[in-house]
Amino acid sequence: MKATLQEGLSYEFKFRVPETKTVPQLFPEAPEFQQMPEVFATGFMVGLCEWACIQAVNPHLDWPREQTVGTHVNLSHLAATRRG
């Protein structure tokens, strides 16, 4: 780990929601999900947050020899987000 990795790091990540990241796509074998609206799935949002965190810290690591993984998630998905 490089000395540049410090507490308080901030990072901005933008992502346009495609059809493949909507609730019906989360578990295609689950009939209950198939009947739900095509909005951004919270399950995919967790992965998106992981992706953003990886990109935020990678410049401060000797990637790929050094890596980080999430161990706790505390998120609020406050409103449905349509694709696009």
The first five atom37 places (N, CA, C, CB, O) and aatype in JSON, in Angstrom:
{
  "aatype": [12, 11, 0, 16, 10, 5, 6, 7, 10, 15, 18, 6, 13, 11, 13, 1, 19, 14, 6, 16, 11, 16, 19, 14, 5, 10, 13, 14, 6, 0, 14, 6, 13, 5, 5, 12, 14, 6, 19, 13, 0, 16, 7, 13, 12, 19, 7, 10, 4, 6, 17, 0, 4, 9, 5, 0, 19, 2, 14, 8, 10, 3, 17, 14, 1, 6, 5, 16, 19, 7, 16, 8, 19, 2, 10, 15, 8, 10, 0, 0, 16, 1, 1, 7],
  "atom_mask": [
    [1, 1, 1, 1, 1],
    [1, 1, 1, 1, 1],
    [1, 1, 1, 1, 1],
    [1, 1, 1, 1, 1],
    [1, 1, 1, 1, 1],
    [1, 1, 1, 1, 1],
    [1, 1, 1, 1, 1],
    [1, 1, 1, 0, 1],
    [1, 1, 1, 1, 1],
    [1, 1, 1, 1, 1],
    [1, 1, 1, 1, 1],
    [1, 1, 1, 1, 1],
    [1, 1, 1, 1, 1],
    [1, 1, 1, 1, 1],
    [1, 1, 1, 1, 1],
    [1, 1, 1, 1, 1],
    [1, 1, 1, 1, 1],
    [1, 1, 1, 1, 1],
    [1, 1, 1, 1, 1],
    [1, 1, 1, 1, 1],
    [1, 1, 1, 1, 1],
    [1, 1, 1, 1, 1],
    [1, 1, 1, 1, 1],
    [1, 1, 1, 1, 1],
    [1, 1, 1, 1, 1],
    [1, 1, 1, 1, 1],
    [1, 1, 1, 1, 1],
    [1, 1, 1, 1, 1],
    [1, 1, 1, 1, 1],
    [1, 1, 1, 1, 1],
    [1, 1, 1, 1, 1],
    [1, 1, 1, 1, 1],
    [1, 1, 1, 1, 1],
    [1, 1, 1, 1, 1],
    [1, 1, 1, 1, 1],
    [1, 1, 1, 1, 1],
    [1, 1, 1, 1, 1],
    [1, 1, 1, 1, 1],
    [1, 1, 1, 1, 1],
    [1, 1, 1, 1, 1],
    [1, 1, 1, 1, 1],
    [1, 1, 1, 1, 1],
    [1, 1, 1, 0, 1],
    [1, 1, 1, 1, 1],
    [1, 1, 1, 1, 1],
    [1, 1, 1, 1, 1],
    [1, 1, 1, 0, 1],
    [1, 1, 1, 1, 1],
    [1, 1, 1, 1, 1],
    [1, 1, 1, 1, 1],
    [1, 1, 1, 1, 1],
    [1, 1, 1, 1, 1],
    [1, 1, 1, 1, 1],
    [1, 1, 1, 1, 1],
    [1, 1, 1, 1, 1],
    [1, 1, 1, 1, 1],
    [1, 1, 1, 1, 1],
    [1, 1, 1, 1, 1],
    [1, 1, 1, 1, 1],
    [1, 1, 1, 1, 1],
    [1, 1, 1, 1, 1],
    [1, 1, 1, 1, 1],
    [1, 1, 1, 1, 1],
    [1, 1, 1, 1, 1],
    [1, 1, 1, 1, 1],
    [1, 1, 1, 1, 1],
    [1, 1, 1, 1, 1],
    [1, 1, 1, 1, 1],
    [1, 1, 1, 1, 1],
    [1, 1, 1, 0, 1],
    [1, 1, 1, 1, 1],
    [1, 1, 1, 1, 1],
    [1, 1, 1, 1, 1],
    [1, 1, 1, 1, 1],
    [1, 1, 1, 1, 1],
    [1, 1, 1, 1, 1],
    [1, 1, 1, 1, 1],
    [1, 1, 1, 1, 1],
    [1, 1, 1, 1, 1],
    [1, 1, 1, 1, 1],
    [1, 1, 1, 1, 1],
    [1, 1, 1, 1, 1],
    [1, 1, 1, 1, 1],
    [1, 1, 1, 0, 1]
  ],
  "atom_positions": [
    [[0.84, -1.17, 0.0], [0.0, 0.0, 0.0], [0.89, 1.24, 0.0], [-0.96, 0.0, 1.22], [1.88, 1.32, 0.72]],
    [[0.51, 2.19, -0.82], [1.26, 3.44, -0.93], [0.85, 4.41, 0.18], [1.04, 4.08, -2.31], [-0.25, 4.33, 0.72]],
    [[1.73, 5.31, 0.5], [1.46, 6.31, 1.54], [0.34, 7.27, 1.15], [2.73, 7.1, 1.85], [-0.19, 7.98, 2.0]],
    [[-0.03, 7.29, -0.14], [-1.08, 8.2, -0.6], [-2.48, 7.73, -0.18], [-1.03, 8.33, -2.11], [-3.42, 8.52, -0.23]],
    [[-2.62, 6.48, 0.24], [-3.93, 5.99, 0.7], [-4.16, 6.51, 2.11], [-4.0, 4.42, 0.66], [-3.56, 6.03, 3.07]],
    [[-5.03, 7.48, 2.22], [-5.3, 8.15, 3.49], [-6.79, 8.16, 3.79], [-4.75, 9.59, 3.47], [-7.61, 8.05, 2.88]],
    [[-7.13, 8.28, 5.03], [-8.52, 8.41, 5.46], [-9.14, 9.65, 4.82], [-8.61, 8.48, 7.01], [-8.47, 10.67, 4.66]],
    [[-10.42, 9.55, 4.46], [-11.13, 10.69, 3.89], [-11.08, 10.75, 2.38], [0.0, 0.0, 0.0], [-11.49, 11.75, 1.79]],
    [[-10.6, 9.71, 1.74], [-10.53, 9.65, 0.28], [-11.92, 9.86, -0.32], [-9.94, 8.3, -0.18], [-12.9, 9.3, 0.18]],
    [[-12.03, 10.66, -1.36], [-13.3, 10.82, -2.05], [-13.11, 10.46, -3.52], [-13.85, 12.28, -1.91], [-12.01, 10.55, -4.06]],
    [[-14.2, 10.04, -4.15], [-14.14, 9.56, -5.52], [-15.52, 9.7, -6.14], [-13.63, 8.08, -5.6], [-16.53, 9.46, -5.46]],
    [[-15.59, 10.09, -7.38], [-16.87, 10.19, -8.08], [-16.93, 9.14, -9.16], [-17.08, 11.61, -8.69], [-15.98, 8.97, -9.92]],
    [[-18.05, 8.43, -9.23], [-18.25, 7.35, -10.18], [-19.61, 7.54, -10.83], [-18.14, 5.95, -9.48], [-20.61, 7.7, -10.13]],
    [[-19.65, 7.53, -12.13], [-20.92, 7.68, -12.84], [-21.2, 6.42, -13.64], [-20.9, 8.93, -13.78], [-20.29, 5.8, -14.18]],
    [[-22.48, 6.05, -13.71], [-22.89, 4.83, -14.4], [-24.3, 5.01, -14.93], [-22.81, 3.59, -13.45], [-25.2, 5.4, -14.18]],
    [[-24.49, 4.73, -16.19], [-25.83, 4.78, -16.78], [-26.44, 3.38, -16.67], [-25.8, 5.29, -18.28], [-25.83, 2.41, -17.13]],
    [[-27.6, 3.28, -16.09], [-28.23, 1.99, -15.82], [-28.76, 1.37, -17.12], [-29.38, 2.14, -14.8], [-29.67, 1.92, -17.74]],
    [[-28.2, 0.22, -17.53], [-28.72, -0.47, -18.71], [-29.8, -1.48, -18.31], [-27.58, -1.18, -19.46], [-29.98, -1.76, -17.13]],
    [[-30.49, -2.01, -19.28], [-31.54, -3.0, -19.03], [-30.98, -4.22, -18.28], [-32.18, -3.45, -20.36], [-31.69, -4.84, -17.5]],
    [[-29.73, -4.54, -18.51], [-29.13, -5.74, -17.89], [-28.89, -5.6, -16.39], [-27.82, -6.06, -18.56], [-28.51, -6.57, -15.74]],
    [[-29.12, -4.41, -15.83], [-28.92, -4.2, -14.39], [-30.23, -3.87, -13.69], [-27.91, -3.07, -14.15], [-30.23, -3.23, -12.64]],
    [[-31.33, -4.31, -14.26], [-32.65, -4.09, -13.65], [-33.08, -5.31, -12.85], [-33.69, -3.75, -14.73], [-32.49, -6.39, -12.98]],
    [[-34.1, -5.14, -12.04], [-34.56, -6.21, -11.15], [-34.82, -7.53, -11.88], [-35.83, -5.77, -10.43], [-34.37, -8.57, -11.4]],
    [[-35.53, -7.56, -13.02], [-35.78, -8.85, -13.68], [-34.49, -9.58, -14.09], [-36.65, -8.63, -14.89], [-34.51, -10.79, -14.29]],
    [[-33.4, -8.86, -14.23], [-32.14, -9.47, -14.65], [-31.31, -10.01, -13.48], [-31.32, -8.47, -15.43], [-30.34, -10.74, -13.69]],
    [[-31.69, -9.66, -12.25], [-30.9, -10.02, -11.08], [-30.8, -11.54, -10.92], [-31.51, -9.4, -9.81], [-29.7, -12.08, -10.81]],
    [[-31.9, -12.2, -10.91], [-31.96, -13.66, -10.89], [-33.02, -14.08, -11.9], [-32.29, -14.22, -9.44], [-34.19, -14.23, -11.54]],
    [[-32.64, -14.26, -13.16], [-33.63, -14.59, -14.2], [-34.46, -15.84, -13.88], [-32.93, -14.79, -15.52], [-35.57, -15.99, -14.39]],
    [[-33.93, -16.73, -13.05], [-34.67, -17.96, -12.72], [-35.72, -17.73, -11.63], [-33.7, -19.03, -12.27], [-36.49, -18.64, -11.32]],
    [[-35.77, -16.53, -11.06], [-36.76, -16.22, -10.01], [-37.99, -15.59, -10.63], [-36.15, -15.28, -8.93], [-37.93, -14.44, -11.08]],
    [[-39.12, -16.31, -10.67], [-40.32, -15.76, -11.3], [-40.82, -14.48, -10.64], [-41.42, -16.79, -11.28], [-41.42, -13.64, -11.3]],
    [[-40.58, -14.33, -9.33], [-41.01, -13.12, -8.64], [-40.28, -11.89, -9.19], [-40.77, -13.25, -7.12], [-40.89, -10.83, -9.36]],
    [[-39.0, -12.02, -9.45], [-38.24, -10.91, -10.02], [-38.73, -10.58, -11.43], [-36.75, -11.23, -10.05], [-38.7, -9.41, -11.83]],
    [[-39.15, -11.57, -12.18], [-39.59, -11.35, -13.56], [-40.83, -10.48, -13.63], [-39.86, -12.69, -14.24], [-41.08, -9.84, -14.65]],
    [[-41.61, -10.44, -12.57], [-42.84, -9.66, -12.55], [-42.63, -8.26, -11.98], [-43.89, -10.37, -11.74], [-43.57, -7.48, -11.88]],
    [[-41.41, -7.94, -11.61], [-41.13, -6.63, -11.02], [-40.72, -5.63, -12.11], [-40.01, -6.74, -9.95], [-40.35, -6.04, -13.21]],
    [[-40.77, -4.34, -11.81], [-40.46, -3.32, -12.82], [-38.98, -3.31, -13.2], [-40.86, -1.95, -12.31], [-38.12, -3.75, -12.44]],
    [[-38.71, -2.8, -14.38], [-37.33, -2.69, -14.87], [-36.69, -1.44, -14.29], [-37.3, -2.65, -16.43], [-36.52, -0.43, -14.97]],
    [[-36.33, -1.53, -13.01], [-35.62, -0.46, -12.32], [-34.31, -1.02, -11.8], [-36.48, 0.14, -11.15], [-34.15, -2.24, -11.69]],
    [[-33.36, -0.14, -11.5], [-32.05, -0.53, -11.02], [-32.19, -1.41, -9.77], [-31.18, 0.71, -10.71], [-32.82, -1.0, -8.79]],
    [[-31.62, -2.59, -9.82], [-31.73, -3.54, -8.71], [-30.74, -3.19, -7.61], [-31.48, -4.97, -9.21], [-29.57, -2.9, -7.87]],
    [[-31.22, -3.23, -6.37], [-30.35, -2.95, -5.23], [-29.17, -3.92, -5.21], [-31.14, -3.03, -3.92], [-28.07, -3.54, -4.83]],
    [[-29.4, -5.16, -5.6], [-28.31, -6.13, -5.66], [-27.19, -5.69, -6.59], [0.0, 0.0, 0.0], [-26.02, -5.88, -6.29]],
    [[-27.55, -5.1, -7.71], [-26.53, -4.57, -8.63], [-25.91, -3.3, -8.07], [-27.15, -4.29, -10.01], [-24.74, -3.01, -8.34]],
    [[-26.68, -2.54, -7.28], [-26.14, -1.32, -6.68], [-24.99, -1.65, -5.72], [-27.25, -0.55, -5.94], [-24.0, -0.91, -5.66]],
    [[-25.11, -2.74, -4.98], [-24.04, -3.15, -4.08], [-22.76, -3.43, -4.89], [-24.45, -4.41, -3.27], [-21.68, -2.98, -4.52]],
    [[-22.9, -4.15, -6.0], [-21.75, -4.41, -6.86], [-21.18, -3.14, -7.45], [0.0, 0.0, 0.0], [-19.96, -3.02, -7.58]],
    [[-22.03, -2.21, -7.8], [-21.58, -0.93, -8.35], [-20.76, -0.16, -7.31], [-22.79, -0.08, -8.82], [-19.75, 0.46, -7.64]],
    [[-21.2, -0.2, -6.07], [-20.45, 0.47, -5.0], [-19.08, -0.19, -4.81], [-21.24, 0.44, -3.66], [-18.08, 0.5, -4.6]],
    [[-19.03, -1.51, -4.88], [-17.76, -2.22, -4.8], [-16.83, -1.79, -5.93], [-17.98, -3.75, -4.84], [-15.65, -1.54, -5.71]],
    [[-17.37, -1.69, -7.14], [-16.59, -1.3, -8.31], [-16.02, 0.11, -8.11], [-17.46, -1.35, -9.59], [-14.84, 0.35, -8.38]],
    [[-16.85, 1.03, -7.64], [-16.39, 2.4, -7.41], [-15.29, 2.43, -6.35], [-17.56, 3.29, -6.98], [-14.31, 3.17, -6.48]],
    [[-15.44, 1.64, -5.31], [-14.41, 1.59, -4.26], [-13.09, 1.05, -4.8], [-14.89, 0.73, -3.08], [-12.02, 1.57, -4.47]],
    [[-13.16, 0.02, -5.62], [-11.95, -0.54, -6.23], [-11.24, 0.53, -7.05], [-12.29, -1.76, -7.11], [-10.03, 0.7, -6.94]],
    [[-12.0, 1.24, -7.88], [-11.39, 2.27, -8.71], [-10.82, 3.41, -7.87], [-12.4, 2.82, -9.7], [-9.82, 4.02, -8.24]],
    [[-11.46, 3.71, -6.74], [-11.0, 4.8, -5.88], [-9.66, 4.47, -5.21], [-12.04, 5.11, -4.81], [-8.8, 5.34, -5.08]],
    [[-9.49, 3.22, -4.79], [-8.27, 2.88, -4.05], [-7.15, 2.31, -4.91], [-8.59, 1.9, -2.99], [-5.99, 2.33, -4.49]],
    [[-7.46, 1.81, -6.1], [-6.41, 1.2, -6.93], [-5.2, 2.08, -7.18], [-6.99, 0.8, -8.24], [-4.08, 1.55, -7.19]],
    [[-5.33, 3.4, -7.38], [-4.14, 4.22, -7.59], [-3.22, 4.24, -6.36], [-4.55, 5.63, -7.94], [-2.06, 4.64, -6.46]],
    [[-3.74, 3.81, -5.23], [-2.97, 3.85, -3.99], [-2.45, 2.47, -3.58], [-3.83, 4.42, -2.88], [-1.86, 2.31, -2.51]],
    [[-2.67, 1.48, -4.45], [-2.23, 0.11, -4.19], [-1.27, -0.35, -5.28], [-3.44, -0.85, -4.11], [-1.18, 0.27, -6.34]],
    [[-0.58, -1.41, -5.02], [0.23, -2.07, -6.05], [-0.65, -3.13, -6.71], [1.56, -2.71, -5.44], [-0.49, -4.33, -6.5]],
    [[-1.59, -2.65, -7.5], [-2.59, -3.51, -8.16], [-1.92, -4.3, -9.28], [-3.78, -2.68, -8.73], [-1.14, -3.7, -10.01]],
    [[-2.16, -5.56, -9.47], [-3.12, -6.42, -8.79], [-2.53, -7.21, -7.61], [-3.7, -7.37, -9.78], [-3.23, -8.01, -6.99]],
    [[-1.26, -7.0, -7.31], [-0.67, -7.73, -6.18], [-1.38, -7.4, -4.88], [0.82, -7.41, -6.06], [-1.6, -8.28, -4.05]],
    [[-1.73, -6.14, -4.69], [-2.5, -5.71, -3.51], [-3.93, -5.44, -3.94], [-1.87, -4.44, -2.85], [-4.17, -4.79, -4.96]],
    [[-4.86, -5.94, -3.19], [-6.27, -5.73, -3.49], [-7.04, -5.5, -2.21], [-6.86, -6.94, -4.26], [-6.53, -5.76, -1.11]],
    [[-8.26, -5.03, -2.35], [-9.14, -4.82, -1.2], [-10.52, -5.37, -1.55], [-9.21, -3.31, -0.8], [-10.93, -5.37, -2.71]],
    [[-11.22, -5.84, -0.55], [-12.58, -6.33, -0.74], [-13.48, -5.73, 0.34], [-12.63, -7.89, -0.7], [-13.01, -5.36, 1.42]],
    [[-14.75, -5.65, 0.05], [-15.7, -5.15, 1.03], [-16.04, -6.23, 2.04], [0.0, 0.0, 0.0], [-16.06, -7.42, 1.71]],
    [[-16.32, -5.82, 3.26], [-16.7, -6.78, 4.31], [-18.02, -6.41, 4.99], [-15.6, -6.88, 5.35], [-18.58, -7.22, 5.73]],
    [[-18.51, -5.2, 4.74], [-19.76, -4.76, 5.35], [-20.42, -3.74, 4.42], [-19.51, -4.15, 6.78], [-19.74, -2.88, 3.85]],
    [[-21.72, -3.84, 4.27], [-22.45, -2.92, 3.41], [-23.58, -2.29, 4.23], [-23.01, -3.64, 2.14], [-24.37, -3.0, 4.87]],
    [[-23.66, -0.97, 4.19], [-24.74, -0.25, 4.85], [-25.21, 0.82, 3.88], [-24.28, 0.37, 6.23], [-24.71, 1.94, 3.89]],
    [[-26.18, 0.47, 3.05], [-26.66, 1.36, 1.99], [-28.16, 1.58, 2.11], [-26.33, 0.78, 0.61], [-28.89, 0.76, 2.67]],
    [[-28.6, 2.7, 1.59], [-30.03, 2.97, 1.44], [-30.3, 3.23, -0.03], [-30.48, 4.17, 2.32], [-29.67, 4.08, -0.65]],
    [[-31.23, 2.51, -0.58], [-31.68, 2.71, -1.96], [-33.02, 3.42, -1.84], [-31.79, 1.33, -2.79], [-34.06, 2.77, -1.67]],
    [[-33.01, 4.74, -1.93], [-34.16, 5.56, -1.53], [-35.27, 5.67, -2.57], [-33.69, 6.91, -1.2], [-36.41, 5.96, -2.23]],
    [[-34.94, 5.45, -3.83], [-35.97, 5.57, -4.87], [-35.63, 4.69, -6.06], [-36.11, 7.04, -5.31], [-34.46, 4.42, -6.35]],
    [[-36.66, 4.25, -6.74], [-36.45, 3.45, -7.93], [-35.8, 4.29, -9.02], [-37.79, 2.86, -8.43], [-36.15, 5.45, -9.22]],
    [[-34.84, 3.7, -9.71], [-34.14, 4.39, -10.79], [-34.37, 3.61, -12.08], [-32.61, 4.52, -10.49], [-33.96, 2.46, -12.2]],
    [[-35.03, 4.26, -13.03], [-35.27, 3.59, -14.31], [-33.98, 3.5, -15.1], [-36.35, 4.35, -15.13], [-33.05, 4.27, -14.89]],
    [[-33.94, 2.54, -16.03], [-32.74, 2.41, -16.86], [-32.55, 3.65, -17.7], [-32.83, 1.16, -17.76], [-33.5, 4.39, -17.98]],
    [[-31.31, 3.87, -18.09], [-30.97, 5.05, -18.89], [-30.65, 6.23, -18.03], [0.0, 0.0, 0.0], [-30.34, 7.31, -18.54]]
  ]
}
